[in-house]
Amino acid sequence: MILNPYSEVAGIQHSEMFFGRGADLQALRDVLTPTGAQCVSLVGQRKIGKTSLMLEFCRRFRRDYGPNSRLVYFDCQRHAECCRSVQEFFERLIEEIRLAEPGASNRNRSHVVEKTAGIDCGLGLLLERLDAAGVVTIVFFDEFDKAVASGELISGGTFGILRSLGQHLPRFAWVTSTHRYLHALFEESFAANAVSPIRQRSESDFFNIAPTQVVGLFSVKEAQDLVCEPGVRVGIPFTENEQAAILRFGGRFPYFLQRAAFKMFAAKERGDDQCFDLLEASTREATPLWNGYLTKLSQSSREILNLVVNEKPVSASTEMELLRDMSLVYPDSKSNSYRPFSESFGSFVRADSMTSADLSGNRGLLDKTISVRSVSRWGTYLGLLIVGAAMIPCSSWLAGYIQWKTGWSGYWNDLRLLIRGAAAMDFVAISALLARKRTDWEFSGRAAIVACLVLFGVYVLGDRTVPIASAAGFAVLVGTAAVTLIQPKK
């Protein structure tokens, strides 16, 4: 069995599986010079590829900084326990810097801990000694949001120390990776941890010295390379239709492209001819992440995103730039407008736009709102409800009329059951489609097949199943309307 070449998603560990990001790597290389490295703040959406970018930089450019250079990857999420105190944070950082020395191994770990225990200022001594020896040290802080949120670190002067070292040592720099801009994260942490104004001024200088580099979506070519090249290398290339399906789902977002390609490749290797069914599974897998993206948007940003996915004209604004920085939209030069990062994500946003509940984070179940768009959908539901309900009493009349006109007395009961069964099933089919928030023909066809099977059961079992089916369909439709149209604020 061939190893699936699309399996690496939690930080690309091998350079041959790293695609694109040439401009991002070069931008980092331009500021992280061996003789005057500058601190940098990487900002990008979750799963956009910040971790992979930092790991690839370390692999690709390590030799450029000399044989004794220390390019250190420090994952604040993996070392979350060290963010509980300033001393533990610096002890672990010193340990990682020393272990990054060429030839160092984990067997030195206990010695390092013992030597640095209780010396929170030891970082400065170590870096000054390395700088004097001409050794370049660059620390890549991944998931730096966790460190900023720590009350102990932000109140204990941690970031002031790092800022000072980054400013005064020419061969030392740090690179942070966060989901949002540093100034916004610091302001939230200042408020949450009641940091004094004096300490705020000291700590805010940390992000003032670091220019921001946004890690965004792939270009069209980068997306195509990621989808096509790994399969070609192992001799199982995707067809044009399969490539198009993956690109519709993932668009220009590398993580979602890779997940769809992973599922498609696994199905092809098994000889499964239902490859395209896997994209529905990819959508279900992506739904929690996509919901997370949307809930972090302000109401105005959410409204602009709705305009984009519905192909309405949108003017340039701060909210639009924010959506672009969050990798939710990209400028389309052909149409001179913005587009969602993928067709599937656009469909998801359109389906989710049935409510304009405030997205500020208030999740009170009793504080509910109905959007203007939802009011129009109430009319749609009401119309369907009236039509469906009217079909049931009219079905007997219709069957009787057909029997009177045709004289098919022997088939009258069968006709009555079939027509009344169809009237009952219109509730079930409509509510199922609405509940799934799907409008594609594939799902509609499956719903129609299910409806036919249930209808056949109504015909076989007899007249007493019709009121049961009618009541069930009515209840499902009303429940769907209530859940979909009246929702708590998120």
C-alpha positions in Angstrom: 0.0 0.0 0.0 1.3 3.5 -1.0 1.6 6.0 1.8 -0.9 8.7 1.3 1.2 11.7 0.2 -1.4 14.2 1.5 -1.3 13.0 5.1 0.9 15.8 6.6 -1.4 18.6 7.9 -0.2 19.5 11.4 2.9 21.3 10.3 4.7 20.0 7.2 7.7 17.9 8.3 9.3 17.2 4.9 10.3 19.8 2.4 9.1 17.8 -0.6 5.6 18.1 0.7 5.9 21.9 1.2 4.3 23.8 -1.7 4.1 27.5 -2.4 4.9 30.3 0.1 8.0 31.4 -1.9 7.2 35.1 -1.4 6.5 34.5 2.4 9.8 32.7 2.9 11.7 35.4 1.0 10.0 38.2 3.0 11.1 36.5 6.2 14.6 35.9 4.9 14.9 39.6 4.0 14.4 40.8 7.5 16.0 37.9 9.4 19.5 38.8 8.2 22.6 37.1 9.8 24.1 40.4 11.0 20.9 42.4 11.9 17.9 40.2 12.3 14.6 42.0 12.9 11.7 40.6 14.9 8.6 39.7 13.0 4.9 39.0 13.8 3.3 36.4 11.6 -0.5 36.7 11.6 -2.9 34.3 9.8 -6.1 32.3 10.0 -6.1 29.0 11.9 -4.9 26.2 9.6 -3.5 28.6 7.0 0.0 27.2 7.3 1.9 29.4 9.7 3.5 26.4 11.5 4.6 24.8 8.2 6.1 28.1 7.1 8.2 28.5 10.2 9.4 24.8 10.1 10.3 25.1 6.4 12.2 28.3 7.0 14.3 26.6 9.6 15.0 23.7 7.3 15.8 25.8 4.2 17.9 28.6 5.6 19.6 27.1 8.6 23.0 26.9 6.7 22.8 30.5 5.7 23.3 31.6 9.3 26.4 29.6 9.9 27.2 26.2 11.3 26.6 27.2 14.9 23.3 29.1 14.4 20.4 28.4 16.7 17.0 28.4 14.8 14.6 27.4 17.6 11.0 26.3 17.2 9.1 26.9 20.4 5.4 25.7 20.5 3.6 27.7 23.2 0.7 25.3 23.0 2.8 22.2 23.6 4.7 24.0 26.4 1.5 25.5 27.8 2.5 24.4 31.3 5.6 26.7 31.1 3.4 29.7 30.5 2.2 29.5 34.1 5.1 31.5 35.4 7.9 33.7 34.2 10.6 31.5 35.6 9.3 28.3 34.0 8.9 30.1 30.7 12.5 31.3 30.6 13.8 28.0 31.9 12.2 26.1 29.0 13.2 28.7 26.5 16.9 28.5 27.6 16.7 24.8 27.5 15.4 24.8 23.9 18.1 27.3 22.8 20.8 25.1 24.2 19.4 22.0 22.7 19.3 23.7 19.3 23.1 23.7 19.3 24.4 21.4 16.5 25.2 18.0 18.1 23.0 18.6 21.2 20.5 15.8 22.1 17.8 15.1 24.6 20.3 13.4 26.9 21.5 16.9 27.8 18.1 17.9 28.9 18.4 17.2 32.7 21.7 19.0 32.8 20.3 22.0 31.2 17.3 22.2 33.5 19.5 21.8 36.6 21.9 24.5 35.4 19.3 27.1 34.5 16.8 26.5 37.4 15.8 29.6 39.2 17.6 32.0 36.8 14.9 33.9 34.9 17.5 36.4 33.8 19.8 33.7 32.4 18.3 34.1 28.9 20.0 37.5 28.6 23.4 36.1 29.7 23.1 33.2 27.3 22.1 35.3 24.3 24.8 37.9 25.0 27.4 35.2 25.0 26.1 33.7 21.8 25.9 37.1 20.1 29.5 37.9 21.1 30.6 34.6 19.6 28.9 35.5 16.3 26.1 32.9 16.7 22.7 33.9 15.2 19.8 32.9 17.4 16.2 33.1 16.1 13.3 31.8 18.2 10.1 31.0 16.4 7.2 31.2 18.9 4.3 29.2 17.5 0.8 29.6 19.0 2.0 32.7 20.8 -1.6 33.6 21.6 -1.3 31.3 24.6 1.7 33.1 26.0 0.1 36.6 25.6 -3.1 35.4 27.4 -1.1 34.2 30.4 -1.7 36.6 33.3 1.6 35.5 34.9 3.7 36.3 31.8 2.0 39.6 30.9 2.2 40.9 34.5 5.7 39.6 35.1 7.7 41.6 32.5 8.3 38.6 30.2 7.6 40.5 27.0 9.5 43.6 28.0 12.6 41.4 28.5 12.1 39.8 25.1 11.6 43.2 23.5 14.8 44.6 25.0 16.9 41.6 23.9 15.5 41.8 20.4 16.3 45.5 20.1 19.9 45.4 21.5 21.3 42.1 20.3 21.9 42.2 16.5 22.2 38.5 16.1 19.0 37.6 18.1 15.4 37.9 16.9 12.1 36.3 17.6 9.2 35.5 15.2 5.7 35.1 16.7 2.8 33.3 15.1 -0.7 34.3 16.1 -4.2 34.1 14.8 -4.8 37.8 15.3 -2.8 41.0 15.4 -0.5 41.3 18.5 -1.9 44.7 19.6 -5.4 43.3 19.8 -4.2 40.2 21.8 -2.3 42.4 24.2 -5.1 44.8 24.7 -7.4 41.9 25.6 -4.9 40.4 28.0 -4.3 43.8 29.7 -8.0 44.1 30.4 -8.5 40.5 31.4 -5.6 40.5 33.8 -5.9 44.1 35.2 -2.4 45.1 34.1 -1.3 48.5 35.4 -0.9 51.4 32.9 2.9 51.5 33.6 3.3 47.8 32.9 1.1 48.2 29.8 3.5 50.8 28.3 6.4 48.5 29.0 4.8 45.4 27.5 3.2 47.1 24.5 6.6 48.0 23.2 7.0 44.3 22.4 4.7 44.3 19.4 5.7 47.9 18.4 9.1 46.7 17.3 7.8 43.8 15.1 6.4 44.5 11.6 3.4 42.3 10.8 3.6 39.7 8.0 0.2 38.3 7.0 0.2 34.6 5.9 -2.7 34.4 3.5 -4.3 32.2 0.8 -2.5 30.3 -1.9 -2.3 31.6 -5.5 -4.1 29.6 -8.2 -0.9 27.9 -9.2 0.2 27.1 -5.7 -3.2 25.5 -5.1 -3.0 23.4 -8.2 0.5 22.3 -7.4 -0.5 21.1 -4.0 -3.5 19.2 -5.4 -1.7 17.6 -8.4 2.0 17.1 -7.7 2.0 14.6 -4.7 -0.3 12.2 -6.6 1.8 12.4 -9.7 4.9 11.6 -7.7 3.5 8.3 -6.4 1.9 7.3 -9.7 -1.8 7.9 -8.8 -2.7 11.2 -10.3 -6.1 12.8 -10.0 -8.3 13.2 -13.1 -9.3 16.7 -14.2 -12.8 16.2 -12.7 -11.3 15.1 -9.4 -9.0 18.1 -9.3 -11.9 20.4 -10.0 -13.9 18.9 -7.2 -11.1 19.3 -4.7 -10.5 22.9 -5.8 -14.2 23.6 -5.5 -14.1 22.5 -1.9 -10.7 23.8 -0.8 -10.3 26.8 -3.2 -7.1 28.6 -2.2 -6.9 27.4 1.4 -4.1 24.9 1.7 -5.4 22.9 4.7 -8.8 22.3 3.2 -7.2 21.4 -0.2 -5.0 18.9 1.6 -7.8 17.3 3.5 -10.0 16.9 0.4 -7.0 15.5 -1.6 -6.3 13.1 1.3 -9.8 11.6 1.2 -9.9 11.5 -2.6 -6.5 9.8 -2.8 -7.5 7.2 -0.2 -10.7 6.4 -2.1 -8.8 6.1 -5.5 -6.3 3.7 -3.9 -9.1 1.5 -2.6 -10.7 1.5 -6.0 -13.7 3.3 -4.7 -15.6 4.8 -7.6 -17.7 7.1 -5.3 -14.8 9.5 -4.8 -17.0 12.6 -5.0 -19.2 11.4 -2.1 -16.1 12.1 0.1 -16.4 15.8 -0.5 -19.6 15.8 1.5 -17.7 14.2 4.3 -15.0 16.9 4.0 -17.7 19.5 4.3 -18.9 17.9 7.6 -15.4 17.8 8.9 -14.8 21.4 8.0 -18.0 22.7 9.5 -16.7 23.3 13.1 -13.8 25.2 11.7 -15.9 27.3 9.4 -18.4 28.0 12.2 -15.4 29.2 14.3 -14.3 31.5 11.6 -17.7 33.1 11.3 -18.4 33.5 15.0 -15.2 35.6 15.4 -16.5 38.2 12.9 -18.2 41.4 13.9 -21.7 42.0 12.6 -20.4 44.5 10.0 -17.8 42.1 8.7 -20.3 39.3 8.6 -22.7 41.4 6.5 -19.9 42.3 4.1 -19.0 38.6 3.8 -22.6 37.8 3.0 -22.5 40.4 0.2 -19.3 38.8 -1.2 -20.7 35.2 -1.3 -23.9 36.5 -2.9 -21.8 38.3 -5.6 -23.0 41.7 -4.6 -20.9 44.8 -5.2 -18.7 45.7 -2.2 -16.5 48.8 -1.8 -13.1 48.8 -0.1 -13.2 49.1 3.6 -11.4 48.2 6.8 -13.7 45.2 7.3 -12.9 44.0 3.8 -9.2 44.2 4.5 -9.8 42.3 7.7 -11.7 39.5 5.8 -8.8 39.3 3.4 -6.2 39.1 6.2 -8.3 36.3 7.8 -8.1 34.4 4.5 -11.9 34.3 4.1 -11.9 36.2 0.8 -9.5 37.1 -2.0 -9.5 39.8 -4.8 -10.5 38.3 -8.2 -8.7 40.3 -10.9 -10.9 38.9 -13.6 -14.2 40.2 -12.2 -12.6 43.1 -10.2 -14.4 41.9 -7.1 -13.8 39.7 -4.1 -14.6 36.0 -3.8 -14.8 33.6 -0.9 -11.8 31.3 -0.6 -13.7 28.4 -2.1 -17.1 27.6 -3.6 -18.0 25.2 -0.8 -17.2 27.8 1.8 -19.3 30.4 -0.1 -22.3 27.9 -0.1 -21.8 27.3 3.6 -21.9 31.1 4.4 -25.0 31.6 2.3 -26.7 28.8 4.1 -25.6 30.1 7.5 -26.8 33.7 6.7 -30.4 32.9 7.7 -29.8 34.8 10.9 -28.2 38.1 11.7 -27.7 37.3 15.4 -25.1 39.4 17.0 -21.7 37.6 16.8 -20.1 39.5 19.8 -19.9 36.3 21.9 -23.2 36.6 23.9 -24.7 33.2 23.8 -27.7 33.8 26.1 -30.5 31.3 25.1 -33.3 33.7 25.9 -31.8 36.7 24.0 -33.1 35.8 20.5 -33.4 37.8 17.3 -35.0 37.4 13.9 -33.2 38.9 10.9 -34.8 40.7 8.0 -33.8 37.8 5.7 -35.4 35.4 8.1 -38.7 37.3 8.0 -38.8 36.7 4.2 -38.1 33.0 4.9 -41.0 32.9 7.3 -43.2 33.6 4.3 -41.6 30.8 2.4 -42.2 28.3 5.2 -45.8 29.5 5.7 -46.5 29.1 1.9 -45.1 25.6 1.9 -47.1 24.8 5.1 -50.3 26.0 3.5 -49.7 24.2 0.2 -48.8 20.9 1.9 -51.6 21.0 4.3 -54.1 21.8 1.5 -52.9 18.8 -0.5 -54.0 16.3 2.1 -57.8 17.1 2.2 -57.7 17.8 -1.5 -56.2 14.5 -2.3 -59.4 12.6 -1.7 -61.3 15.0 -3.9 -58.7 14.7 -6.6 -58.7 10.9 -6.5 -62.5 10.9 -6.6 -62.5 13.3 -9.5 -60.1 11.0 -11.5 -62.3 8.0 -10.7 -65.4 9.8 -11.8 -63.8 11.0 -15.1 -62.1 7.7 -16.0 -64.4 5.1 -14.4 -61.4 3.3 -12.8 -63.5 2.2 -9.9 -61.2 -0.8 -9.2 -58.2 1.5 -8.8 -59.9 4.2 -6.8 -58.5 3.2 -3.4 -55.0 2.8 -4.8 -55.1 6.2 -6.3 -56.4 7.7 -3.1 -53.6 6.2 -1.1 -50.9 7.2 -3.6 -52.0 10.8 -3.8 -52.6 11.2 -0.1 -49.2 9.6 0.5 -47.5 12.1 -1.8 -49.3 14.9 0.0 -47.9 13.7 3.3 -44.4 13.2 1.9 -44.1 16.7 0.7 -43.8 17.7 4.4 -41.0 15.2 4.9 -39.0 16.0 1.7 -39.2 19.8 2.1 -38.3 19.8 5.7 -35.4 17.4 5.2 -33.9 19.6 2.5 -34.3 22.7 4.6 -32.9 21.1 7.7 -29.8 20.1 5.8 -29.5 23.6 4.3 -28.6 21.9 1.1 -29.8 22.7 -2.4 -27.5 20.6 -4.6 -29.1 18.2 -7.0 -27.2 15.2 -5.7 -28.8 15.5 -2.2 -32.2 16.4 -3.8 -32.1 13.2 -5.8 -31.3 11.1 -2.7 -34.2 12.8 -0.9 -36.5 12.0 -3.8 -35.5 8.3 -3.7 -36.2 8.1 0.1 -39.6 9.8 -0.5 -40.5 7.2 -3.1 -39.5 4.3 -0.8 -41.7 5.8 2.0 -44.5 6.4 -0.4 -44.3 2.8 -1.5 -44.6 1.8 2.2 -47.7 4.0 2.6 -49.2 2.2 -0.5 -48.4 -1.3 0.8 -49.4 -0.8 4.5 -52.7 0.9 3.8 -54.6 4.0 4.6 -53.8 4.2 8.3 -50.2 5.2 7.7 -51.2 8.4 5.9 -52.2 10.4 8.9 -49.1 9.2 10.8 -46.9 10.3 7.9 -48.8 13.6 7.6 -48.4 14.3 11.3 -44.7 13.4 11.3 -44.0 15.5 8.3 -45.9 18.5 9.8 -44.0 18.3 13.1 -40.6 18.1 11.3 -41.4 21.1 9.1 -42.6 23.2 12.0 -39.6 22.2 14.2 -37.2 23.0 11.4 -38.7 26.4 10.9 -38.5 27.1 14.7 -34.9 26.0 15.1 -33.6 27.7 11.9 -35.4 31.0 12.1 -35.3 31.8 15.8 -31.7 31.3 17.0 -29.8 32.5 20.1 -27.2 35.1 19.7 -23.8 33.6 19.1 
